[in-house]
Amino acid sequence: MSLRIHDLPESDRPRERLIEQGAQALSNAELLAIFINTGLKGENAIQIGTRLLNDYKNLRTLSRRTAKELSEDRGLGPAKAAHIAAAFELGRRAAKEDVIEKKMDEPQLVYDFLGADMAQLNQEVLHILVLNTRMKLVHDEVLHKGTVNESLAHPRDIIGCALKHNAHAFILAHNHPSGDPSPSEADRQLTRRIRDAAELMKIIFADHIIVGAPRAGAKPYFSFREAGML
């Protein structure tokens, strides 16, 4: 039978280690165990956390699950699932608060603002970030859900939203649920059409960011501006 968390030496318990050493000292499974709190017969909270990570492969995939979906996993239930879902949501909100007052003039900031939200999505979503003359965010709106291409994400709707909110500039951002942010031909065509429409209306099309997933040795996003394609 597996040891309960309370049967472990105090120095090995996740909650006590977090207080003494800081959250960064804990593994992902141990952090999850703090929200899970109690285990079940034959499986303590750390082992449930390890199983969840094995089942879902990584935190990114786990974060995509709703509280209702998580509650159906063995060893969780509604209360524990709500704790985990709330933790992921707080992380996403904290990431946004950190950058919202900064100038949105770097693709990394756009990724910091939207990346956590987009990482949990199973479909493509197109955001427009409307910027003022100081290049600060004044409006964020989802313009389209589903595969992003030039016919569904029409330049008229994008430019119309920018004009409605008195944009000095705007940034487009959409995600690739596969995790690979490399632009498709449809992404390139859409970017060219938006660029031409923005020039006609005298609005700065500051960038088009494609959000992917963190990868070893590579950026988790693609920036058309950074790549010299805008």
Backbone as CSV, one residue per row, in Angstrom:
resi,resn,N_x,N_y,N_z,CA_x,CA_y,CA_z,C_x,C_y,C_z
1,MET,0.843,-1.199,0.000,0.000,0.000,0.000,0.877,1.248,0.000
2,SER,0.466,2.247,-0.731,1.247,3.467,-0.821,1.137,4.279,0.460
3,LEU,2.220,4.945,0.804,2.203,5.812,1.972,1.318,7.032,1.719
4,ARG,0.550,7.403,2.745,-0.180,8.668,2.678,0.823,9.816,2.797
5,ILE,0.422,11.010,2.326,1.304,12.171,2.449,1.701,12.381,3.899
6,HIS,0.743,12.232,4.820,1.031,12.480,6.234,1.916,11.405,6.851
7,ASP,2.082,10.282,6.165,2.981,9.237,6.656,4.423,9.467,6.214
8,LEU,4.619,10.384,5.285,5.968,10.707,4.827,6.683,11.543,5.879
9,PRO,8.011,11.494,5.914,8.740,12.409,6.796,8.349,13.850,6.467
10,GLU,8.277,14.690,7.470,7.820,16.072,7.258,8.641,16.785,6.189
11,SER,9.929,16.483,6.126,10.805,17.151,5.156,10.504,16.740,3.720
12,ASP,9.718,15.647,3.538,9.383,15.170,2.192,7.963,15.542,1.771
13,ARG,7.212,16.155,2.661,5.834,16.508,2.331,5.806,17.763,1.457
14,PRO,5.030,17.742,0.373,5.030,18.875,-0.567,4.719,20.221,0.076
15,ARG,3.695,20.269,0.927,3.309,21.553,1.514,4.421,22.123,2.381
16,GLU,5.017,21.273,3.211,6.090,21.730,4.085,7.324,22.135,3.282
17,ARG,7.635,21.376,2.229,8.779,21.718,1.387,8.549,23.039,0.669
18,LEU,7.324,23.278,0.236,7.023,24.547,-0.441,7.256,25.719,0.501
19,ILE,6.803,25.581,1.738,6.965,26.671,2.701,8.432,26.907,3.020
20,GLU,9.187,25.853,3.160,10.592,25.975,3.555,11.512,26.325,2.392
21,GLN,11.249,25.751,1.204,12.182,25.884,0.088,11.651,26.722,-1.073
22,GLY,10.351,26.998,-1.085,9.761,27.746,-2.198,9.135,26.807,-3.216
23,ALA,8.152,27.319,-3.943,7.410,26.496,-4.895,8.303,25.928,-5.992
24,GLN,9.363,26.667,-6.352,10.231,26.225,-7.445,10.980,24.947,-7.112
25,ALA,11.024,24.581,-5.837,11.748,23.365,-5.430,10.926,22.104,-5.664
26,LEU,9.640,22.254,-5.933,8.757,21.106,-6.070,8.602,20.682,-7.530
27,SER,8.409,19.399,-7.726,8.120,18.881,-9.068,6.679,19.228,-9.430
28,ASN,6.332,19.049,-10.701,4.956,19.304,-11.128,3.969,18.409,-10.375
29,ALA,4.341,17.159,-10.186,3.457,16.233,-9.477,3.255,16.661,-8.028
30,GLU,4.312,17.155,-7.405,4.201,17.607,-6.011,3.339,18.858,-5.901
31,LEU,3.458,19.762,-6.860,2.607,20.951,-6.856,1.138,20.560,-7.024
32,LEU,0.873,19.640,-7.933,-0.498,19.161,-8.108,-1.002,18.498,-6.830
33,ALA,-0.116,17.792,-6.137,-0.512,17.088,-4.921,-1.028,18.041,-3.850
34,ILE,-0.503,19.259,-3.830,-0.968,20.235,-2.843,-2.435,20.575,-3.071
35,PHE,-2.842,20.652,-4.344,-4.244,20.940,-4.649,-5.115,19.689,-4.497
36,ILE,-4.542,18.537,-4.779,-5.290,17.282,-4.631,-5.502,16.965,-3.152
37,ASN,-4.473,17.219,-2.365,-4.504,17.146,-0.898,-4.554,15.714,-0.355
38,THR,-5.601,14.962,-0.674,-5.723,13.607,-0.147,-5.768,12.592,-1.287
39,GLY,-5.271,11.406,-1.014,-5.262,10.362,-2.026,-6.433,9.414,-1.871
40,LEU,-6.258,8.241,-2.419,-7.256,7.190,-2.260,-6.527,5.896,-1.938
41,LYS,-7.238,4.829,-1.757,-6.607,3.576,-1.350,-5.584,3.122,-2.385
42,GLY,-4.343,2.964,-1.938,-3.282,2.502,-2.822,-2.602,3.588,-3.626
43,GLU,-3.010,4.842,-3.456,-2.435,5.920,-4.271,-2.522,7.232,-3.489
44,ASN,-1.345,7.799,-3.136,-1.387,9.064,-2.420,-1.493,10.239,-3.402
45,ALA,-1.571,11.458,-2.866,-1.808,12.639,-3.699,-0.691,12.863,-4.713
46,ILE,0.557,12.599,-4.332,1.678,12.764,-5.260,1.555,11.777,-6.412
47,GLN,1.176,10.553,-6.094,1.031,9.531,-7.139,-0.149,9.842,-8.062
48,ILE,-1.209,10.417,-7.518,-2.318,10.845,-8.380,-1.841,11.946,-9.319
49,GLY,-1.059,12.899,-8.778,-0.509,13.958,-9.622,0.388,13.407,-10.712
50,THR,1.214,12.423,-10.361,2.091,11.786,-11.354,1.286,11.086,-12.427
51,ARG,0.224,10.396,-12.016,-0.632,9.703,-12.983,-1.318,10.689,-13.933
52,LEU,-1.792,11.805,-13.394,-2.435,12.815,-14.240,-1.463,13.332,-15.301
53,LEU,-0.231,13.598,-14.888,0.776,14.100,-15.826,1.115,13.051,-16.875
54,ASN,1.155,11.790,-16.471,1.411,10.714,-17.431,0.244,10.559,-18.403
55,ASP,-0.974,10.657,-17.883,-2.164,10.491,-18.724,-2.300,11.628,-19.734
56,TYR,-2.014,12.844,-19.277,-2.211,14.019,-20.140,-0.919,14.476,-20.821
57,LYS,0.183,13.795,-20.520,1.493,14.027,-21.154,2.233,15.244,-20.607
58,ASN,1.530,16.354,-20.344,2.197,17.557,-19.855,1.173,18.500,-19.209
59,LEU,1.688,19.549,-18.557,0.814,20.516,-17.900,-0.052,21.272,-18.906
60,ARG,0.509,21.531,-20.081,-0.240,22.264,-21.103,-1.536,21.553,-21.459
61,THR,-1.450,20.246,-21.683,-2.639,19.480,-22.025,-3.586,19.382,-20.834
62,LEU,-3.030,19.175,-19.647,-3.854,19.103,-18.441,-4.620,20.406,-18.219
63,SER,-3.972,21.540,-18.501,-4.606,22.845,-18.270,-5.777,23.096,-19.203
64,ARG,-5.875,22.334,-20.284,-6.980,22.495,-21.222,-8.280,21.872,-20.704
65,ARG,-8.195,21.048,-19.683,-9.366,20.352,-19.184,-10.178,21.261,-18.271
66,THR,-11.493,21.217,-18.418,-12.365,21.971,-17.535,-12.461,21.258,-16.190
67,ALA,-12.968,21.970,-15.186,-13.152,21.364,-13.875,-14.092,20.164,-13.967
68,LYS,-15.114,20.280,-14.795,-16.063,19.173,-14.954,-15.374,17.946,-15.538
69,GLU,-14.518,18.161,-16.541,-13.801,17.042,-17.152,-12.825,16.416,-16.159
70,LEU,-12.109,17.262,-15.414,-11.143,16.756,-14.442,-11.826,15.963,-13.331
71,SER,-13.030,16.384,-12.963,-13.726,15.726,-11.861,-14.035,14.262,-12.158
72,GLU,-13.964,13.889,-13.430,-14.244,12.511,-13.815,-13.020,11.608,-13.703
73,ASP,-11.843,12.227,-13.446,-10.630,11.430,-13.282,-10.630,10.737,-11.918
74,ARG,-10.157,9.522,-11.889,-10.104,8.753,-10.645,-9.220,9.456,-9.621
75,GLY,-9.766,9.642,-8.433,-9.000,10.259,-7.361,-9.209,11.750,-7.231
76,LEU,-10.008,12.347,-8.104,-10.227,13.787,-8.011,-11.618,14.103,-7.457
77,GLY,-12.627,14.162,-8.324,-13.935,14.595,-7.860,-14.081,16.095,-8.003
78,PRO,-15.279,16.654,-7.790,-15.561,18.071,-8.056,-14.675,19.052,-7.292
79,ALA,-14.469,18.821,-5.986,-13.716,19.790,-5.183,-12.254,19.869,-5.617
80,LYS,-11.597,18.723,-5.764,-10.190,18.716,-6.163,-10.020,19.225,-7.591
81,ALA,-10.938,18.847,-8.463,-10.885,19.325,-9.847,-11.032,20.838,-9.895
82,ALA,-11.912,21.390,-9.067,-12.093,22.842,-9.013,-10.823,23.534,-8.535
83,HIS,-10.131,22.951,-7.561,-8.880,23.525,-7.067,-7.828,23.594,-8.176
84,ILE,-7.699,22.507,-8.934,-6.702,22.458,-10.011,-7.048,23.447,-11.114
85,ALA,-8.320,23.464,-11.533,-8.747,24.391,-12.593,-8.550,25.839,-12.157
86,ALA,-8.840,26.138,-10.889,-8.660,27.492,-10.368,-7.184,27.888,-10.370
87,ALA,-6.314,26.939,-10.043,-4.873,27.226,-10.033,-4.375,27.584,-11.427
88,PHE,-4.801,26.821,-12.432,-4.398,27.132,-13.801,-4.922,28.501,-14.226
89,GLU,-6.161,28.811,-13.866,-6.751,30.090,-14.262,-6.046,31.264,-13.578
90,LEU,-5.701,31.114,-12.313,-4.944,32.168,-11.632,-3.594,32.402,-12.294
91,GLY,-2.947,31.320,-12.718,-1.668,31.462,-13.425,-1.822,32.239,-14.713
92,ARG,-2.891,31.948,-15.464,-3.124,32.670,-16.708,-3.382,34.152,-16.444
93,ARG,-4.177,34.442,-15.426,-4.493,35.842,-15.116,-3.271,36.601,-14.617
94,ALA,-2.439,35.936,-13.830,-1.221,36.575,-13.335,-0.291,36.927,-14.486
95,ALA,-0.196,36.042,-15.474,0.660,36.297,-16.635,0.176,37.533,-17.392
96,LYS,-1.138,37.700,-17.491,-1.682,38.871,-18.185,-1.406,40.157,-17.420
97,GLU,-1.621,40.135,-16.111,-1.420,41.334,-15.307,0.011,41.843,-15.392
98,ASP,0.945,40.949,-15.564,2.356,41.318,-15.573,2.733,42.158,-16.789
99,VAL,1.987,42.015,-17.884,2.396,42.694,-19.120,1.404,43.735,-19.614
100,ILE,0.224,43.813,-19.014,-0.834,44.633,-19.590,-0.490,46.120,-19.608
101,GLU,0.370,46.569,-18.699,0.724,47.984,-18.651,1.965,48.311,-19.478
102,LYS,2.547,47.313,-20.106,3.763,47.537,-20.889,3.436,47.860,-22.347
103,LYS,4.391,48.454,-23.037,4.246,48.685,-24.475,4.259,47.339,-25.194
104,MET,3.257,47.119,-26.021,3.188,45.862,-26.762,4.008,45.977,-28.049
105,ASP,5.295,46.126,-27.871,6.157,46.326,-29.027,7.150,45.191,-29.227
106,GLU,6.957,44.098,-28.497,7.816,42.932,-28.641,6.933,41.680,-28.716
107,PRO,7.227,40.754,-29.627,6.402,39.544,-29.728,6.382,38.719,-28.451
108,GLN,7.461,38.763,-27.682,7.489,38.017,-26.430,6.403,38.502,-25.479
109,LEU,6.139,39.824,-25.471,5.103,40.366,-24.596,3.720,39.889,-25.022
110,VAL,3.510,39.798,-26.329,2.233,39.286,-26.826,2.063,37.840,-26.399
111,TYR,3.130,37.071,-26.511,3.084,35.674,-26.070,2.823,35.587,-24.569
112,ASP,3.481,36.447,-23.794,3.272,36.438,-22.345,1.822,36.769,-22.001
113,PHE,1.210,37.638,-22.801,-0.161,38.072,-22.540,-1.188,37.015,-22.934
114,LEU,-0.972,36.364,-24.072,-1.974,35.447,-24.612,-1.595,33.966,-24.539
115,GLY,-0.313,33.699,-24.399,0.160,32.326,-24.534,-0.501,31.338,-23.594
116,ALA,-0.650,31.709,-22.311,-1.230,30.779,-21.342,-2.677,30.457,-21.677
117,ASP,-3.433,31.466,-22.112,-4.827,31.227,-22.505,-4.906,30.336,-23.735
118,MET,-4.068,30.655,-24.729,-4.148,29.931,-25.986,-3.646,28.497,-25.866
119,ALA,-2.755,28.261,-24.921,-2.199,26.910,-24.753,-3.263,25.887,-24.384
120,GLN,-4.362,26.353,-23.790,-5.394,25.407,-23.354,-6.444,25.138,-24.428
121,LEU,-6.333,25.785,-25.593,-7.368,25.685,-26.621,-7.123,24.510,-27.564
122,ASN,-8.203,23.864,-27.957,-8.129,22.748,-28.903,-8.496,23.161,-30.326
123,GLN,-8.811,24.437,-30.517,-9.111,24.946,-31.843,-8.395,26.281,-32.031
124,GLU,-8.250,26.699,-33.275,-7.606,27.978,-33.552,-8.539,29.125,-33.181
125,VAL,-7.955,30.155,-32.572,-8.691,31.356,-32.199,-7.867,32.562,-32.633
126,LEU,-8.521,33.538,-33.240,-7.846,34.745,-33.720,-8.182,35.923,-32.817
127,HIS,-7.159,36.517,-32.210,-7.302,37.710,-31.378,-6.836,38.942,-32.146
128,ILE,-7.452,40.077,-31.845,-6.895,41.361,-32.250,-6.589,42.143,-30.980
129,LEU,-5.392,42.678,-30.897,-4.983,43.550,-29.805,-4.904,44.963,-30.357
130,VAL,-5.782,45.829,-29.888,-5.840,47.207,-30.359,-4.943,48.075,-29.476
131,LEU,-4.079,48.856,-30.100,-3.083,49.646,-29.379,-3.294,51.136,-29.604
132,ASN,-2.925,51.943,-28.593,-3.004,53.393,-28.731,-1.682,53.949,-29.239
133,THR,-1.546,55.265,-29.221,-0.333,55.892,-29.772,0.914,55.563,-28.964
134,ARG,0.744,55.117,-27.733,1.887,54.706,-26.901,2.143,53.205,-27.020
135,MET,1.433,52.570,-27.947,1.549,51.140,-28.203,1.144,50.315,-26.983
136,LYS,0.208,50.840,-26.212,-0.330,50.097,-25.072,-1.701,49.545,-25.428
137,LEU,-2.032,48.445,-24.805,-3.273,47.744,-25.118,-4.487,48.524,-24.625
138,VAL,-5.465,48.715,-25.520,-6.726,49.353,-25.137,-7.914,48.422,-25.357
139,HIS,-7.713,47.375,-26.145,-8.817,46.447,-26.397,-8.267,45.122,-26.900
140,ASP,-8.846,44.028,-26.377,-8.492,42.668,-26.799,-9.786,41.960,-27.144
141,GLU,-9.860,41.407,-28.350,-11.116,40.779,-28.781,-10.830,39.522,-29.596
142,VAL,-11.636,38.504,-29.366,-11.582,37.302,-30.200,-12.451,37.554,-31.421
143,LEU,-11.833,37.497,-32.603,-12.549,37.775,-33.846,-13.056,36.523,-34.532
144,HIS,-12.412,35.406,-34.251,-12.796,34.198,-34.974,-12.345,32.959,-34.218
145,LYS,-13.183,31.920,-34.235,-12.830,30.618,-33.681,-12.957,29.584,-34.782
146,GLY,-11.978,28.703,-34.873,-11.934,27.722,-35.943,-10.693,27.961,-36.775
147,THR,-10.508,27.171,-37.825,-9.329,27.318,-38.675,-9.240,28.734,-39.224
148,VAL,-8.088,29.374,-38.999,-7.903,30.757,-39.438,-7.412,30.769,-40.875
149,ASN,-8.187,31.364,-41.765,-7.734,31.574,-43.136,-8.336,32.864,-43.653
150,GLU,-7.957,33.247,-44.859,-8.322,34.567,-45.360,-9.797,34.717,-45.666
151,SER,-10.521,33.625,-45.844,-11.942,33.740,-46.145,-12.781,33.833,-44.875
152,LEU,-12.381,33.094,-43.816,-13.137,33.127,-42.576,-12.755,34.323,-41.705
153,ALA,-11.461,34.657,-41.653,-10.995,35.829,-40.922,-10.845,36.966,-41.929
154,HIS,-11.959,37.585,-42.295,-11.953,38.550,-43.388,-11.296,39.868,-42.972
155,PRO,-10.452,40.438,-43.836,-9.823,41.725,-43.522,-10.825,42.808,-43.141
156,ARG,-12.020,42.770,-43.731,-13.039,43.778,-43.414,-13.376,43.765,-41.925
157,ASP,-13.511,42.577,-41.350,-13.863,42.459,-39.931,-12.710,42.912,-39.035
158,ILE,-11.492,42.581,-39.442,-10.311,42.933,-38.652,-10.092,44.436,-38.652
159,ILE,-10.084,45.026,-39.828,-9.893,46.476,-39.921,-11.078,47.202,-39.294
160,GLY,-12.281,46.667,-39.466,-13.467,47.281,-38.865,-13.359,47.349,-37.353
161,CYS,-12.852,46.295,-36.725,-12.673,46.290,-35.278,-11.625,47.318,-34.861
162,ALA,-10.543,47.411,-35.613,-9.493,48.393,-35.302,-10.037,49.819,-35.388
163,LEU,-10.820,50.105,-36.410,-11.401,51.443,-36.567,-12.400,51.746,-35.454
164,LYS,-13.211,50.763,-35.113,-14.232,50.938,-34.074,-13.607,51.370,-32.754
165,HIS,-12.411,50.868,-32.469,-11.762,51.166,-31.195,-10.650,52.205,-31.347
166,ASN,-10.720,52.978,-32.423,-9.785,54.096,-32.653,-8.323,53.671,-32.547
167,ALA,-7.992,52.592,-33.210,-6.644,52.038,-33.119,-5.614,52.934,-33.799
168,HIS,-4.512,53.139,-33.118,-3.328,53.694,-33.762,-2.573,52.557,-34.449
169,ALA,-2.611,51.398,-33.793,-1.957,50.200,-34.317,-2.716,48.984,-33.793
170,PHE,-2.424,47.827,-34.372,-3.028,46.596,-33.869,-2.107,45.420,-34.144
171,ILE,-2.313,44.383,-33.374,-1.576,43.130,-33.524,-2.585,42.005,-33.649
172,LEU,-2.343,41.109,-34.584,-3.140,39.891,-34.676,-2.370,38.756,-33.998
173,ALA,-3.098,37.864,-33.385,-2.470,36.676,-32.788,-3.438,35.510,-32.905
174,HIS,-2.926,34.394,-33.364,-3.733,33.180,-33.336,-2.845,32.010,-32.953
175,ASN,-3.462,30.921,-32.579,-2.735,29.761,-32.063,-2.776,28.599,-33.046
176,HIS,-1.797,27.737,-32.922,-1.790,26.448,-33.602,-1.897,25.376,-32.516
177,PRO,-3.047,24.732,-32.374,-3.217,23.719,-31.318,-2.200,22.583,-31.374
178,SER,-1.608,22.362,-32.543,-0.585,21.315,-32.665,0.658,21.635,-31.858
179,GLY,0.835,22.931,-31.532,2.025,23.365,-30.811,3.124,23.884,-31.704
180,ASP,3.027,23.654,-33.017,4.022,24.133,-33.973,3.572,25.491,-34.508
181,PRO,4.314,26.572,-34.200,3.881,27.904,-34.619,4.268,28.287,-36.051
182,SER,4.850,27.375,-36.792,5.269,27.704,-38.166,4.063,28.157,-38.996
183,PRO,4.204,29.251,-39.757,3.066,29.774,-40.518,2.698,28.884,-41.703
184,SER,1.415,28.717,-41.927,0.930,28.007,-43.106,0.799,28.987,-44.259
185,GLU,0.507,28.481,-45.440,0.297,29.367,-46.583,-0.920,30.249,-46.342
186,ALA,-1.959,29.698,-45.702,-3.143,30.505,-45.371,-2.780,31.639,-44.417
187,ASP,-1.880,31.375,-43.468,-1.427,32.417,-42.538,-0.701,33.527,-43.306
188,ARG,0.124,33.133,-44.269,0.874,34.118,-45.048,-0.070,34.968,-45.907
189,GLN,-1.026,34.324,-46.528,-1.969,35.048,-47.382,-2.806,36.026,-46.576
190,LEU,-3.277,35.571,-45.413,-4.071,36.454,-44.557,-3.241,37.662,-44.126
191,THR,-2.008,37.432,-43.743,-1.141,38.526,-43.282,-0.924,39.553,-44.384
192,ARG,-0.705,39.092,-45.614,-0.503,40.028,-46.725,-1.752,40.865,-46.974
193,ARG,-2.915,40.241,-46.909,-4.159,40.962,-47.162,-4.445,41.987,-46.067
194,ILE,-4.179,41.611,-44.827,-4.381,42.545,-43.718,-3.389,43.700,-43.811
195,ARG,-2.158,43.408,-44.176,-1.140,44.457,-44.330,-1.590,45.486,-45.355
196,ASP,-2.080,45.014,-46.503,-2.511,45.930,-47.561,-3.717,46.758,-47.117
197,ALA,-4.662,46.128,-46.426,-5.854,46.845,-45.963,-5.493,47.877,-44.898
198,ALA,-4.566,47.542,-44.006,-4.154,48.470,-42.955,-3.431,49.680,-43.537
199,GLU,-2.583,49.450,-44.541,-1.897,50.552,-45.197,-2.892,51.507,-45.844
200,LEU,-3.931,50.956,-46.455,-4.957,51.764,-47.101,-5.693,52.642,-46.089
201,MET,-5.915,52.101,-44.887,-6.660,52.834,-43.852,-5.743,53.616,-42.907
202,LYS,-4.446,53.631,-43.183,-3.471,54.380,-42.385,-3.431,53.931,-40.919
203,ILE,-3.527,52.625,-40.716,-3.395,52.045,-39.376,-2.162,51.147,-39.380
204,ILE,-1.404,51.178,-38.317,-0.189,50.369,-38.231,-0.543,48.917,-37.901
205,PHE,-0.179,48.011,-38.783,-0.306,46.574,-38.520,1.017,46.146,-37.912
206,ALA,1.072,46.149,-36.577,2.343,46.009,-35.878,2.938,44.606,-35.958
207,ASP,2.086,43.584,-35.965,2.619,42.218,-36.024,1.482,41.215,-36.148
208,HIS,1.833,40.033,-36.577,0.945,38.881,-36.546,1.727,37.773,-35.863
209,ILE,1.232,37.350,-34.710,1.913,36.347,-33.886,1.158,35.024,-33.967
210,ILE,1.889,33.958,-34.202,1.305,32.618,-34.123,1.829,31.966,-32.855
211,VAL,0.917,31.569,-31.991,1.277,30.991,-30.698,1.297,29.467,-30.804
212,GLY,2.417,28.890,-30.381,2.539,27.444,-30.333,2.771,26.991,-28.909
213,ALA,3.559,25.962,-28.740,3.875,25.426,-27.411,5.374,25.552,-27.166
214,PRO,5.775,25.653,-25.896,7.212,25.687,-25.582,7.931,24.471,-26.166
215,ARG,9.071,24.732,-26.808,9.865,23.653,-27.410,11.325,23.876,-27.077
216,ALA,12.040,22.812,-26.846,13.461,22.914,-26.511,14.216,23.579,-27.655
217,GLY,14.934,24.646,-27.343,15.780,25.308,-28.332,15.043,26.147,-29.358
218,ALA,13.745,26.373,-29.186,12.975,27.160,-30.164,11.951,28.024,-29.442
219,LYS,11.612,29.141,-30.048,10.611,30.021,-29.461,9.228,29.376,-29.568
220,PRO,8.363,29.651,-28.602,7.014,29.064,-28.638,6.042,29.869,-29.489
221,TYR,6.558,30.768,-30.281,5.717,31.604,-31.139,6.456,31.939,-32.421
222,PHE,5.688,32.406,-33.409,6.280,32.916,-34.643,5.777,34.340,-34.838
223,SER,6.693,35.256,-35.108,6.359,36.659,-35.351,6.661,37.011,-36.797
224,PHE,5.620,37.445,-37.535,5.839,37.866,-38.912,6.747,39.089,-38.970
225,ARG,6.616,39.997,-38.028,7.467,41.192,-37.997,8.903,40.783,-37.735
226,GLU,9.126,39.927,-36.762,10.478,39.485,-36.395,11.139,38.732,-37.544
227,ALA,10.319,38.006,-38.333,10.850,37.230,-39.444,11.037,38.063,-40.709
228,GLY,10.740,39.376,-40.627,10.897,40.247,-41.790,9.850,40.042,-42.861
229,MET,8.692,39.487,-42.469,7.635,39.194,-43.423,6.474,40.174,-43.312
230,LEU,6.682,41.257,-42.567,5.633,42.255,-42.408,6.264,43.643,-42.351
